[in-house]
Amino acid sequence: MALLPDAELDEALAAAPEWSRVGDSITRSVTSASFLAGLDLVVAVGRVAEEADHHPDIDIRWRTITFTLSTHSAGGLTAQDFALARVIDGLVTDGLVG
């Protein structure tokens, strides 16, 4: 998978307003209604990530879950990261943090 050129990266970030670029990664934190709701979200993301063979770094701090995406094998951000970000956004929107 090829790294996104700067112009495409800027466009992808503009389309993902909940995500922030941190170096060669993008990150998003969400706060769930409860610890167990946060775990449900993590499990849902884990299932999708396993199916896509693209795994985020996940940090759980009580009700706050932080996802960090980067394509390590490519050395930075690829379209695959933003595709998974959209899936995570959809799971959050579908209420898996509620």
C-alpha positions in Angstrom: 0.0 0.0 0.0 1.4 3.4 -1.0 1.7 6.4 1.3 -0.8 9.1 0.6 0.7 12.2 -1.1 0.4 15.5 0.8 -2.6 16.7 -1.2 -4.5 13.5 -0.8 -3.6 13.4 2.9 -5.0 16.9 3.4 -8.2 16.0 1.6 -8.6 12.8 3.6 -8.0 14.7 6.9 -10.6 17.3 5.9 -13.1 14.5 5.3 -12.4 13.0 8.8 -12.9 16.0 11.2 -12.9 13.8 14.3 -9.4 12.6 13.6 -6.1 14.4 14.2 -2.8 13.8 12.6 0.0 13.0 15.0 3.3 12.4 13.0 2.8 9.5 10.7 -0.6 8.5 12.4 -4.1 9.7 12.8 -5.9 9.5 16.2 -9.3 9.8 17.6 -10.6 9.6 21.2 -14.2 8.8 22.1 -15.9 8.7 25.5 -18.4 6.0 26.1 -21.3 6.0 28.5 -19.8 3.2 30.5 -16.6 1.1 30.7 -18.5 -1.9 29.2 -19.9 0.2 26.3 -16.3 1.2 25.5 -15.3 -2.4 25.5 -18.2 -3.2 23.2 -16.8 -0.6 20.8 -13.3 -2.0 21.0 -14.6 -5.5 20.2 -16.6 -4.2 17.2 -13.5 -2.4 15.9 -11.4 -5.5 16.6 -13.7 -7.6 14.5 -13.6 -5.2 11.5 -9.8 -4.7 11.9 -9.2 -8.4 11.9 -11.3 -8.9 8.8 -9.4 -6.1 7.0 -6.1 -7.3 8.4 -5.4 -3.7 9.4 -5.1 -3.2 13.2 -5.3 0.1 15.1 -3.4 0.8 18.3 -6.1 1.0 21.0 -5.8 2.7 24.4 -8.5 2.2 27.0 -8.7 4.6 29.9 -11.9 3.9 31.8 -14.5 5.3 29.5 -12.2 7.0 27.0 -11.0 4.9 24.1 -8.3 6.3 21.8 -7.7 4.8 18.4 -4.4 5.4 16.5 -4.1 4.4 12.8 -1.0 4.1 10.7 0.2 1.6 8.1 3.4 0.5 9.7 4.5 -1.6 6.8 4.3 1.5 4.5 5.9 3.8 7.1 2.9 6.2 7.4 -0.6 7.0 6.3 -2.3 5.2 3.5 -5.9 5.0 2.2 -6.3 1.9 4.4 -6.0 4.0 7.5 -8.7 6.4 6.4 -11.0 3.5 5.3 -10.7 2.1 8.8 -11.2 5.5 10.3 -14.5 5.8 8.4 -15.6 2.4 9.8 -14.7 3.4 13.3 -16.7 6.7 12.8 -19.7 4.6 11.7 -19.5 2.4 14.7 -19.4 5.4 17.0 -22.3 7.0 15.1 -24.3 3.8 15.4 -24.2 4.2 19.2 -21.6 1.7 20.2 -20.2 4.2 22.7 -23.6 4.9 24.2 
